[in-house]
Amino acid sequence: MMRIPDGSRSTPAAVIAPGKPAVVTTFQLEAAIPLNGRAAREVWTEAIRTMLAWVQGKIPKTEEGRIPAEALEGAPFRLEFPGQWVEAAVVGERWALGLEQPDAPGPYRKLEAVPGRTWRTDLALVQGEKGLRFAVRVRSASLPYATKAIQLTRPRVVLDLASTSGLEDLRPLDGKPWRIDTDEDLEALHLLLLDPGRRLPVTMLTEKPLEYRVPVSRPFVLDHDALASSLQGLSHVVLMPREPGFRWTEQMGRRWTAFDGAVRTYRPGMNPEEDPPHLHPRVLLENILFWRHPDPKGEMLEGERAFAAFLKDRALAFLAERPLDFSGIWFLPEVRSAAAADTRKQAEETGDWARLIEEENAALRKEVEEARKEAQQFCDLASAAERQMAAVVEENKRLRAALDAARAALMAKTGEDPDDAAERPQRYEDIPTWVTKVLAGRLILHPRAENALKKAQYEDVGLVVEALLLLAREYRDARIGGGSLKDFEAKAAALHLRFSGSIEKSRAGQEGEEYFVAYPFGSSHRRFLECHLRKGSSTDPRRCLAIYFFWDDDTRQVVVGWLPSHLDNRMT
C-alpha cells in the first residue's frame, strides 16, 4: 500500500504469484543396448548421436541452437534459450543429458499447448562390463492454473534408439510379437515372467475359439502386429496358440493363465507364491468384443480397437506410476558434479584452483537443488497416495458392510443361506474360483495356499470345502460379533475338526518362513499363520487335513495361508 500526495492511501497493487508447480513423472524406462559383436565405443557413439538427433529436432532451429560437432562424440555442452535449455555432461563411461522446455502443441494429436506447464527430459547412458545401459525419465511441472489433463506419451527417442542401436529388456524391444510354439518357448516365457530384472509388462494374447473367427478370420482377437508396434518400449507382446496354451495352463494353473481369446498382462516383479492373480489382470474375449475406450481426441472407440488403445494407455500409466530403481544410472546432476570433481582432481598445481573449486561447488549446488526438488516430488506423491489409499480403504469397508447387509436381508427374506445354493467344487483346482465368487469379502486364499492346492493329496475334497465355509461363516461371525466362538467350535466338532493355535510364535521363527506369509499383498510385511483347523494325526497327507489361517481385522475377513496338508516343524 502506498500514500498519495493528499495523504490518503491507495489500493494495494496486485501481486502476481504463479504458485507451486505440481511435478509428476510421465514416462520412465531403463533398457540394455546390446553390442551384437560391435565395439562398445562404436555403439556408445552411435547411441549418443541418435539421442542428439532427437534433441536437435526439439530445440530452436537457429544458429545458436545448433548442437556443437564435438558433442556428437560425447563431449559436454550447454545451450540456453529464454524459458528452455539443454545440457550434456560426461565423466568416464557415463553420459547424461537434460532438456527443459515449455509445453508445445502436439504434432500428431493436434493438441494445444498448456500455458504454465513445462517438461523435463533426462537421458542417461552408461557403459559397464556387460554392455551399455540406457535410461530415460520424463517429468511434467504444472502451475496451479495449468489444469488440463496430462497426455501420457512415449518419447520418440525410445523408438529411435530401438531402431538404430537396439534396446532390450531381457528380450529385444523390436516391436514384433513373440509366438510361442515349442516347449523351449514355454520355458523361456516362464523364465522371463519370473526374472526379477524384467522392467516391462508382458501382454499375452491367446488364440480364439473357432466360432469367434467371424467376421475376422485371424486367430487372435487383436491385430497382433499392430499391437506389438504400438506397445514397442512399453510391453512385450506374446502370442499363445491353442496347443502350447494347454501345456501353459497345466504348468501355471487356470488362475494364472489365459485361453480362448482372453488377454493377460503379467506385470514385472511377478511372484506366484505371494501375488494374487488379479495383480496380473486377465480380460475375457466376450468383454474385449464389447470394450469401450476413448481415443486421444476423446472419441469413443469400441471393440478390438478400443481394447488395443486401452492396453497402450494402461502400459503408459504403469510405466509412469511404477517406482523404478535407477541404481547404477546417473542423470545430469550426478554426472555434472562428478565431472567437476574429476576436472579439479586432474588440474595441475598451477591451475586456477579457485575457479575449479567454484565450478565444482556450483555443480554440487545444482545437484543438491535437483535432489531437493525430486525429494519434494516423492513427498507429494506419497501424500497423494496415502489420501487415495485412505479413500479406497473407506470405500472397501462401506462395500463390505453393504455386502453383509444384502446377505442378511436375503437370508431373512428367503430363510435360506445363499451359500447353500451355490454349487460346491468337486476338484481342488476349482476351489480358488469358487472362493472368489462365493466367499468374496469373507475369506480369501493367499497365493501360497492356491499353489498348495495344486499339490493337494487329501482324499476328502468335500470336507476341505465345508471347512472353508465354516471359516467364512461361523468363525467370521464370531469375530465380527454376529455369533459366538462356542457355536463355531461346536460346528467344527460336528465335522470332526479341531480348532487351535498353529504353533507358538517363538517356535515358528525357528522354521524359517514356513508359518509366515507376505501380507498385505504387494508389501514386505510378514503375517503369522496363528490358527489352524485340523483333522487326523497321521503324517500321511492323504488322511491328515490342516488349514492354516489368520484374521485380518482391517478387512474383516479370514486369510487362509496354507492347506490342506500339515506344515513341517521340528517335531514332525
C-alpha positions in Angstrom: 0.0 0.0 0.0 1.4 3.5 -0.8 0.5 7.1 0.1 -0.6 9.7 -2.5 0.1 13.5 -2.2 -3.2 14.3 -0.4 -2.3 11.9 2.4 -4.8 9.2 1.6 -3.9 5.6 0.9 -4.2 3.9 -2.5 -5.5 0.4 -3.2 -2.6 -2.1 -2.8 -1.1 -3.2 -6.1 -1.9 -6.8 -7.1 0.9 -9.3 -6.8 1.4 -11.9 -9.5 2.1 -15.2 -7.8 2.4 -18.2 -10.1 2.1 -20.7 -7.2 3.8 -24.0 -6.6 4.0 -26.4 -9.6 2.8 -30.0 -9.3 5.6 -32.3 -10.6 4.7 -35.8 -11.9 6.7 -38.4 -13.7 5.1 -39.2 -17.1 7.5 -41.8 -18.5 10.5 -43.8 -17.4 12.4 -46.7 -18.9 15.7 -48.4 -18.4 16.9 -50.9 -21.0 20.1 -52.6 -22.3 21.7 -51.7 -25.6 23.3 -54.9 -27.0 26.7 -54.8 -28.6 26.0 -57.7 -31.0 29.7 -58.2 -31.7 30.5 -54.5 -32.2 33.0 -52.4 -30.2 31.4 -50.8 -27.1 32.8 -47.4 -28.1 31.2 -47.6 -31.6 27.8 -48.4 -30.1 28.3 -45.7 -27.4 28.9 -43.0 -30.1 26.0 -44.2 -32.2 23.6 -44.1 -29.3 24.7 -40.5 -28.4 24.3 -39.4 -31.9 20.8 -40.9 -32.1 19.8 -39.1 -28.9 21.3 -35.8 -30.0 19.5 -36.0 -33.4 16.2 -36.3 -31.4 17.2 -33.3 -29.2 18.2 -31.2 -32.2 14.7 -31.5 -33.6 13.2 -30.2 -30.3 15.2 -27.0 -29.7 15.0 -23.7 -31.6 16.2 -24.0 -35.2 18.7 -21.1 -35.1 22.4 -20.7 -35.4 22.6 -20.6 -31.6 20.5 -23.7 -31.4 22.9 -25.9 -33.3 24.5 -28.7 -31.2 28.3 -28.5 -31.3 30.0 -31.0 -33.6 32.2 -32.3 -30.7 29.1 -33.2 -28.8 28.3 -35.9 -31.3 31.4 -37.7 -30.0 30.2 -37.4 -26.4 31.7 -34.0 -25.4 29.8 -31.9 -22.8 27.8 -28.8 -23.9 25.1 -26.4 -22.9 22.6 -24.4 -25.0 20.3 -22.0 -23.3 17.3 -20.0 -24.6 14.7 -17.9 -22.8 12.5 -20.5 -21.0 14.4 -23.6 -22.2 17.8 -25.2 -22.1 19.7 -28.4 -22.9 22.9 -29.6 -21.3 25.0 -32.7 -21.6 27.8 -33.9 -19.3 30.2 -36.8 -19.4 32.5 -38.4 -16.9 34.4 -41.6 -17.5 31.9 -44.1 -19.1 28.8 -42.1 -18.1 27.0 -39.6 -20.3 23.8 -37.7 -19.4 21.6 -35.0 -20.9 18.9 -32.8 -19.5 16.3 -31.0 -21.6 13.8 -28.5 -20.2 11.1 -26.8 -22.4 7.6 -25.3 -22.1 4.6 -27.2 -23.3 4.1 -27.0 -27.0 1.3 -28.0 -29.5 1.3 -31.8 -30.2 2.3 -32.5 -33.8 0.3 -35.8 -34.1 -2.7 -35.5 -31.9 -3.2 -31.7 -32.7 -3.1 -30.9 -29.0 -3.0 -27.3 -27.9 -0.1 -26.1 -25.7 -0.9 -25.8 -22.0 0.3 -22.4 -20.5 2.1 -22.9 -17.2 3.3 -26.4 -18.0 7.0 -27.3 -18.6 8.7 -30.6 -19.4 12.0 -32.0 -18.2 13.5 -35.0 -20.1 16.6 -36.8 -18.7 18.6 -39.2 -20.7 21.5 -41.3 -19.4 24.0 -43.8 -20.9 26.4 -45.9 -19.0 29.0 -48.5 -20.2 29.6 -51.4 -18.0 31.2 -54.9 -18.1 28.1 -56.4 -19.8 27.5 -53.7 -22.3 25.6 -50.4 -22.4 22.5 -49.3 -20.4 20.1 -46.5 -21.4 17.6 -44.7 -19.2 15.1 -42.0 -19.9 12.8 -40.2 -17.5 10.3 -37.5 -18.4 8.6 -35.2 -15.8 6.0 -32.6 -16.1 5.7 -29.5 -13.9 2.2 -27.8 -13.9 1.4 -24.5 -12.2 -1.9 -24.3 -10.4 -3.7 -22.8 -13.3 -2.4 -25.5 -15.8 -5.3 -27.9 -15.0 -5.7 -29.6 -18.4 -5.1 -33.4 -18.1 -1.6 -34.6 -19.0 -1.4 -36.8 -22.1 1.0 -39.7 -21.4 3.2 -40.5 -24.3 6.4 -42.4 -25.1 9.2 -40.1 -26.2 10.2 -40.7 -29.8 13.9 -41.2 -28.8 12.9 -44.6 -27.4 11.8 -45.8 -30.9 14.8 -44.1 -32.5 17.3 -46.0 -30.3 15.4 -49.2 -30.7 15.7 -48.8 -34.5 19.4 -47.8 -34.6 21.3 -49.3 -31.7 18.6 -51.7 -30.4 17.1 -51.9 -26.9 16.5 -55.0 -24.8 14.5 -55.8 -21.6 15.8 -59.4 -21.4 14.3 -59.7 -24.9 14.6 -57.3 -27.8 12.3 -54.4 -27.8 11.9 -54.6 -31.6 8.1 -54.0 -31.9 7.4 -57.6 -33.0 5.2 -60.2 -31.3 6.8 -63.4 -29.9 5.0 -66.5 -30.9 5.1 -69.5 -28.5 5.3 -72.8 -30.3 7.7 -75.2 -28.5 8.3 -76.5 -25.0 11.5 -74.5 -25.1 9.5 -71.3 -25.9 7.2 -72.1 -22.9 10.2 -72.5 -20.6 11.7 -69.2 -21.9 8.4 -67.4 -21.3 8.3 -68.8 -17.7 11.8 -67.6 -17.0 11.0 -64.2 -18.5 7.9 -63.7 -16.3 9.8 -64.7 -13.1 13.0 -62.8 -13.8 13.4 -60.1 -11.2 15.3 -58.0 -13.8 12.3 -57.6 -16.1 11.2 -54.0 -16.3 8.3 -54.2 -18.7 4.9 -55.9 -18.6 4.2 -59.0 -20.8 0.9 -58.8 -22.7 -0.2 -62.3 -23.8 -2.8 -62.9 -26.5 -4.4 -66.3 -26.7 -6.0 -68.0 -29.7 -9.7 -67.5 -30.2 -12.2 -70.4 -30.4 -13.2 -71.3 -34.0 -16.7 -69.9 -33.6 -15.3 -66.4 -32.9 -13.4 -66.2 -36.2 -16.3 -64.5 -38.0 -16.2 -61.8 -39.4 -12.4 -61.5 -38.6 -10.6 -64.7 -39.6 -7.3 -64.0 -37.7 -6.7 -66.5 -34.8 -6.1 -63.8 -32.2 -8.7 -61.2 -31.2 -6.3 -58.2 -31.8 -4.1 -57.3 -34.8 -1.0 -58.6 -33.0 1.5 -57.0 -35.4 -0.1 -53.5 -35.0 -0.4 -54.1 -31.2 3.3 -55.1 -30.9 4.3 -52.0 -32.8 2.1 -49.8 -30.7 3.5 -51.3 -27.5 7.2 -51.1 -28.5 9.2 -50.0 -25.5 6.1 -50.3 -23.3 5.4 -54.0 -23.1 6.4 -57.4 -24.5 3.7 -59.0 -26.7 3.4 -62.8 -26.6 1.2 -64.9 -28.8 -0.1 -68.2 -27.3 -1.6 -70.6 -29.8 -4.1 -73.3 -28.7 -1.8 -76.3 -28.4 1.0 -74.8 -26.4 -1.7 -73.0 -24.4 -2.9 -76.3 -23.0 0.6 -77.1 -21.7 0.9 -73.5 -20.4 -2.3 -73.9 -18.4 -1.1 -77.2 -16.9 2.2 -75.5 -15.9 0.7 -72.3 -14.5 -2.8 -73.4 -13.4 -6.0 -71.9 -14.7 -5.9 -68.9 -12.4 -2.6 -67.8 -13.7 -3.1 -68.3 -17.4 -5.4 -67.2 -20.2 -7.1 -69.1 -23.0 -9.9 -68.9 -25.6 -9.1 -65.5 -26.9 -8.5 -63.9 -23.5 -5.7 -61.4 -23.0 -3.5 -61.4 -19.9 -0.9 -58.9 -18.7 1.9 -60.2 -16.5 3.5 -57.3 -14.6 7.1 -57.0 -13.6 8.1 -58.5 -10.2 5.7 -61.4 -10.6 5.8 -63.9 -7.8 3.1 -66.6 -7.9 3.9 -67.6 -4.4 2.8 -64.2 -3.0 0.9 -62.3 -5.7 -2.9 -62.7 -6.0 -3.7 -63.4 -9.7 -5.7 -60.2 -10.1 -2.5 -58.2 -9.9 -1.8 -59.6 -13.3 -5.1 -58.8 -15.0 -6.9 -61.1 -17.4 -9.7 -59.9 -19.7 -12.0 -62.4 -21.4 -12.9 -62.4 -25.1 -16.5 -61.6 -24.6 -15.5 -58.4 -22.7 -13.0 -57.4 -25.3 -15.5 -57.6 -28.1 -17.7 -55.0 -26.3 -14.9 -52.9 -24.9 -15.3 -49.1 -25.0 -12.4 -46.7 -24.6 -11.7 -43.1 -25.7 -9.0 -42.3 -28.2 -6.6 -39.3 -27.6 -9.1 -36.9 -29.3 -11.9 -38.0 -26.9 -13.8 -40.0 -29.5 -15.2 -43.3 -28.1 -13.8 -46.4 -29.7 -15.5 -49.8 -29.5 -14.5 -53.5 -29.6 -11.0 -54.6 -30.5 -9.7 -51.2 -31.5 -10.9 -49.8 -28.1 -9.2 -52.6 -26.2 -5.9 -52.1 -28.1 -6.0 -48.4 -27.3 -6.7 -49.3 -23.6 -3.7 -51.6 -23.5 -1.4 -48.9 -24.7 -2.9 -46.3 -22.2 -2.6 -48.7 -19.4 1.0 -49.6 -20.2 1.9 -45.9 -20.3 0.2 -45.3 -17.0 2.0 -48.3 -15.4 5.4 -47.1 -16.5 4.7 -43.5 -15.3 3.4 -44.6 -11.9 5.6 -47.6 -11.0 8.6 -46.8 -8.8 11.7 -47.6 -10.9 15.1 -48.3 -9.3 17.7 -46.5 -11.4 20.6 -48.0 -9.4 23.8 -47.6 -11.3 22.3 -44.9 -13.6 23.5 -41.3 -13.2 21.4 -38.5 -14.6 22.7 -35.0 -15.4 23.0 -33.6 -11.8 25.2 -36.6 -10.7 27.3 -36.7 -13.9 27.8 -32.9 -13.8 29.0 -33.0 -10.2 31.3 -36.0 -10.8 32.7 -34.3 -14.0 33.5 -31.1 -12.0 35.2 -33.1 -9.2 37.2 -35.1 -11.8 38.4 -31.9 -13.5 39.6 -30.5 -10.2 41.5 -33.6 -9.4 43.2 -33.7 -12.8 44.3 -30.0 -12.6 48.0 -29.3 -12.2 49.3 -27.2 -9.2 49.5 -24.2 -11.5 45.8 -24.5 -12.4 43.2 -22.0 -11.5 42.1 -23.7 -8.2 39.7 -21.0 -7.1 37.8 -21.2 -10.4 37.8 -25.0 -10.5 36.6 -25.3 -6.9 33.8 -22.7 -7.6 32.8 -24.7 -10.7 32.6 -27.9 -8.6 30.7 -26.2 -5.9 28.2 -24.8 -8.4 27.7 -28.3 -9.8 27.2 -29.6 -6.3 24.7 -26.9 -5.5 22.7 -27.7 -8.7 22.8 -31.4 -7.7 21.5 -30.7 -4.2 18.7 -28.5 -5.7 17.7 -31.2 -8.1 17.7 -33.8 -5.2 15.6 -31.4 -3.1 13.1 -31.0 -5.9 13.0 -34.7 -6.5 12.5 -35.4 -2.8 9.6 -32.9 -2.7 8.1 -34.7 -5.7 8.3 -38.0 -3.9 6.8 -36.5 -0.7 3.9 -35.0 -2.7 3.3 -38.3 -4.4 3.4 -40.2 -1.1 0.9 -37.8 0.4 -1.4 -38.2 -2.6 -1.0 -42.0 -2.4 -1.9 -42.0 1.3 -5.0 -40.0 0.7 -6.1 -42.2 -2.2 -5.4 -45.3 -0.1 -7.4 -44.0 2.8 -10.3 -43.3 0.4 -10.1 -46.8 -1.1 -10.0 -48.4 2.4 -13.1 -46.5 3.5 -14.9 -47.4 0.3 -13.8 -51.0 0.8 -15.3 -51.0 4.3 -18.5 -49.5 3.0 -18.9 -52.1 0.2 -18.2 -55.0 2.7 -20.8 -53.6 5.0 -23.3 -53.3 2.2 -22.5 -56.9 1.1 -23.0 -58.2 4.6 -26.3 -56.3 4.8 -27.5 -57.7 1.5 -26.7 -61.2 2.5 -28.5 -60.8 5.8 -31.6 -59.3 4.0 -31.6 -62.2 1.5 -31.5 -64.8 4.3 -34.2 -63.0 6.2 -36.5 -62.9 3.1 -35.9 -66.5 1.9 -34.9 -68.2 5.1 -32.0 -69.8 3.2 -28.3 -69.2 3.2 -27.1 -68.1 -0.3 -24.0 -70.2 0.2 -26.2 -73.4 0.2 -27.5 -72.6 -3.3 -24.0 -72.3 -4.8 -22.6 -75.4 -6.4 -19.7 -76.9 -4.3 -16.4 -77.6 -6.1 -15.5 -81.2 -6.6 -11.9 -80.7 -7.5 -9.1 -78.9 -5.8 -8.3 -76.9 -9.0 -11.9 -75.4 -8.8 -11.7 -74.2 -5.2 -9.9 -70.8 -5.8 -12.5 -69.7 -8.3 -15.3 -70.8 -6.0 -13.8 -68.9 -3.1 -13.5 -65.8 -5.2 -17.2 -66.0 -6.4 -18.9 -67.3 -3.3 -16.8 -66.3 -0.3 -15.8 -62.8 -1.5 -15.4 -60.3 1.3 -15.4 -63.0 4.0 -12.4 -65.3 3.1 -9.5 -65.2 0.7 -6.9 -67.7 -0.3 -3.4 -66.4 -0.1 -1.5 -67.2 -3.3 0.7 -69.6 -1.3 -2.5 -71.5 -0.4 -3.6 -71.5 -4.0 -0.3 -73.0 -5.0 -0.5 -75.6 -2.3 -3.9 -76.8 -3.7 -2.1 -77.8 -6.9 -0.2 -80.5 -5.0 -3.1 -81.4 -2.6 -3.3 -85.1 -1.7 -6.0 -85.1 1.0 -8.7 -87.5 -0.1 -11.9 -85.6 1.0 -12.2 -82.5 -1.2 -15.8 -82.0 0.2 -14.5 -81.7 3.8 -12.0 -79.0 2.7 -14.8 -77.0 1.1 -17.0 -77.4 4.2 -14.1 -76.2 6.4 -13.6 -73.1 4.3 -17.4 -72.4 4.5 -17.2 -72.8 8.3 -14.4 -70.2 8.5 -16.2 -67.8 6.2 -19.5 -68.1 8.1 -19.4 -69.1 11.7 -15.8 -68.2 12.5 -16.1 -64.8 10.8 -19.4 -64.2 12.5 -17.8 -64.8 15.9 -15.0 -62.3 15.1 -17.3 -59.5 14.0 -19.8 -60.0 16.8 -22.6 -61.8 14.8 -22.0 -65.2 16.5 -20.0 -66.9 19.2 -16.8 -68.8 19.2 -18.6 -71.6 21.1 -21.0 -72.1 18.2 -18.1 -72.2 15.7 -16.2 -74.8 17.7 -19.4 -76.9 18.1 -19.9 -76.9 14.3 -16.2 -77.7 13.8 -16.5 -80.6 16.1 -19.6 -81.9 14.1 -17.2 -82.1 11.1 -14.6 -83.8 13.3 -12.4 -80.7 13.0 -10.2 -79.3 15.8 -9.6 -75.5 16.1 -6.5 -74.3 17.9 -3.4 -72.2 17.6 -0.9 -73.5 14.9 2.4 -73.2 16.8 4.0 -70.9 19.3 5.2 -67.8 17.5 8.7 -68.1 19.2 8.9 -71.7 17.7 7.5 -70.6 14.4 10.5 -68.4 13.8 12.8 -71.4 14.0 11.0 -72.9 11.0 12.0 -70.0 8.7 9.1 -68.8 6.5 7.0 -71.9 7.0 4.4 -70.3 9.2 4.5 -66.8 7.7 3.1 -65.2 4.5 3.6 -61.8 2.8 0.5 -59.7 3.6 -1.0 -57.2 2.7 -0.4 -58.2 -0.9 2.5 -56.3 -2.5 4.1 -55.5 0.8 7.2 -56.9 2.6 5.2 -57.3 5.8 5.0 -60.9 7.1 1.9 -62.2 8.9 1.9 -65.2 11.2 -0.4 -68.1 10.4 -1.5 -68.2 14.0 -4.6 -70.6 13.8 -5.5 -73.8 12.2 -8.3 -76.3 11.7 -7.1 -79.9 11.9 -8.4 -83.4 11.4 -6.4 -86.5 11.9 -2.9 -87.0 13.4 -1.4 -89.1 10.7 1.6 -87.9 8.8 0.1 -89.3 5.7 -1.1 -86.2 3.6 -3.9 -88.3 2.1 -5.6 -88.7 5.6 -4.5 -85.6 7.6 -6.2 -82.2 7.0 -4.8 -78.9 8.2 -5.9 -75.4 7.2 -3.7 -72.5 8.5 -5.1 -69.0 8.6 -5.3 -65.7 10.4 -7.9 -63.0 10.9 -7.4 -59.6 9.2 -9.2 -57.1 11.4 -8.7 -54.3 8.8 -10.7 -56.1 6.1 -12.8 -58.2 8.4 -12.0 -61.4 6.7 -10.2 -64.7 7.1 -6.9 -65.1 5.2 -6.0 -68.8 4.5 -2.3 -69.2 4.1 -1.9 -72.9 3.6 -4.0 -76.1 3.1 -4.7 -78.9 3.1 -1.5 -80.6 4.4 0.3 -80.2 7.7 3.2 -77.7 7.8 6.5 -79.0 8.8 8.1 -78.3 12.2 11.0 -79.7 14.2 8.6 -82.2 15.9 7.5 -83.6 12.5 
